[in-house]
Amino acid sequence: MDAPNRFGLTSIQWGIVVLTLITALIHIWLGIGFLDSGGVIFVLNGAGYLSLLFLLLAPIAPLARYRSLIRWALIAYTAITIFAWLLIPTAARTPLAFFDKAVEIALVVLLWLDGQRK
């Protein structure tokens, strides 16, 4: 059983936190690096990850009834990010990009697993 720890998060949820922070920070860092040529999209993508993570895990009672919907929104957001990278021919195919896609795929898996235990 994946019981919550003293912060009220399970190990799966901690994994979601870590993976979301990794991909958000990568996108923000990359976006800041080329703000003058479209990097703002990357910064906004990173901010979207952070916002959805907050909505998913923040201990705010009115959000509790929407957790499942928020989880699915984060899954969709992550999947759209992955597919956009695959479909945009000019997207970087660097080791960092492949690492980030692996992080995002793992994030989708953990989000799905977290939803299954509810």
C-alpha positions as CSV (number, residue, x, y, z in Angstrom):
1,M,0.0,0.0,0.0
2,D,1.3,3.4,-0.9
3,A,0.4,5.3,2.3
4,P,0.8,9.1,2.5
5,N,3.8,10.4,4.4
6,R,4.0,13.3,6.9
7,F,3.3,15.7,4.0
8,G,0.2,13.8,3.0
9,L,1.7,12.6,-0.3
10,T,2.2,9.1,-1.5
11,S,5.4,8.0,-3.2
12,I,3.6,8.1,-6.5
13,Q,2.6,11.7,-5.8
14,W,6.1,12.6,-4.8
15,G,7.2,11.1,-8.2
16,I,4.6,13.4,-9.9
17,V,6.0,16.4,-8.1
18,V,9.6,15.6,-9.0
19,L,8.9,14.8,-12.7
20,T,6.6,17.8,-13.1
21,L,9.2,20.1,-11.6
22,I,11.9,18.7,-13.9
23,T,9.9,19.2,-17.1
24,A,8.6,22.6,-16.0
25,L,12.1,23.8,-15.2
26,I,13.6,22.5,-18.4
27,H,10.9,24.3,-20.4
28,I,11.3,27.6,-18.5
29,W,15.1,27.4,-18.7
30,L,15.0,26.7,-22.4
31,G,12.4,29.4,-23.0
32,I,14.4,32.1,-21.1
33,G,17.4,31.2,-23.3
34,F,15.6,32.3,-26.5
35,L,12.9,34.7,-25.4
36,D,13.5,36.9,-28.4
37,S,12.7,34.1,-30.9
38,G,9.6,32.3,-29.5
39,G,10.9,31.2,-26.1
40,V,7.9,32.6,-24.4
41,I,5.9,29.5,-25.4
42,F,8.3,27.4,-23.5
43,V,8.1,29.6,-20.4
44,L,4.3,29.5,-20.6
45,N,4.5,25.7,-21.0
46,G,6.6,25.4,-17.8
47,A,4.2,27.7,-16.0
48,G,1.3,25.6,-17.1
49,Y,3.0,22.5,-15.6
50,L,3.5,24.3,-12.3
51,S,0.0,25.6,-12.2
52,L,-1.6,22.2,-12.8
53,L,0.7,20.6,-10.3
54,F,-0.4,23.1,-7.7
55,L,-4.1,22.6,-8.5
56,L,-3.6,18.8,-8.3
57,L,-1.9,18.6,-4.9
58,A,-2.6,21.8,-3.0
59,P,-4.4,21.1,0.2
60,I,-7.3,23.4,-0.7
61,A,-10.7,21.8,0.2
62,P,-12.8,23.3,-2.7
63,L,-10.3,21.7,-5.2
64,A,-10.8,18.2,-3.8
65,R,-13.9,17.4,-5.9
66,Y,-12.0,18.4,-9.1
67,R,-8.8,16.4,-8.5
68,S,-9.7,13.7,-11.1
69,L,-10.5,16.3,-13.7
70,I,-7.3,18.2,-12.9
71,R,-5.3,15.0,-13.1
72,W,-6.7,14.3,-16.6
73,A,-6.0,17.8,-17.6
74,L,-2.3,17.4,-16.6
75,I,-2.2,14.1,-18.5
76,A,-3.6,15.8,-21.6
77,Y,-1.3,18.8,-21.2
78,T,1.7,16.5,-21.0
79,A,0.5,14.4,-24.0
80,I,0.0,17.5,-26.1
81,T,3.5,18.7,-25.2
82,I,4.9,15.3,-26.3
83,F,2.9,15.2,-29.6
84,A,3.8,18.8,-30.4
85,W,7.5,18.0,-30.1
86,L,7.0,15.0,-32.3
87,L,5.0,16.9,-35.0
88,I,7.1,20.1,-35.2
89,P,9.9,19.3,-37.6
90,T,12.1,22.1,-36.3
91,A,11.9,20.9,-32.7
92,A,15.3,20.1,-31.1
93,R,16.3,16.5,-31.1
94,T,19.0,16.9,-28.5
95,P,19.8,14.6,-25.5
96,L,18.0,17.1,-23.2
97,A,14.9,16.9,-25.4
98,F,14.9,13.1,-25.4
99,F,15.4,13.1,-21.6
100,D,12.5,15.6,-21.1
101,K,10.2,13.4,-23.3
102,A,11.2,10.4,-21.1
103,V,10.3,12.5,-18.0
104,E,7.0,13.4,-19.5
105,I,6.1,9.9,-20.4
106,A,6.9,8.7,-16.9
107,L,4.8,11.6,-15.6
108,V,1.8,10.4,-17.6
109,V,2.3,6.9,-16.2
110,L,2.5,8.1,-12.6
111,L,-0.6,10.4,-13.1
112,W,-2.5,7.4,-14.5
113,L,-1.4,5.2,-11.6
114,D,-2.3,7.9,-9.1
115,G,-5.8,8.0,-10.6
116,Q,-6.2,4.3,-10.4
117,R,-5.7,4.1,-6.7
118,K,-8.5,6.6,-6.0
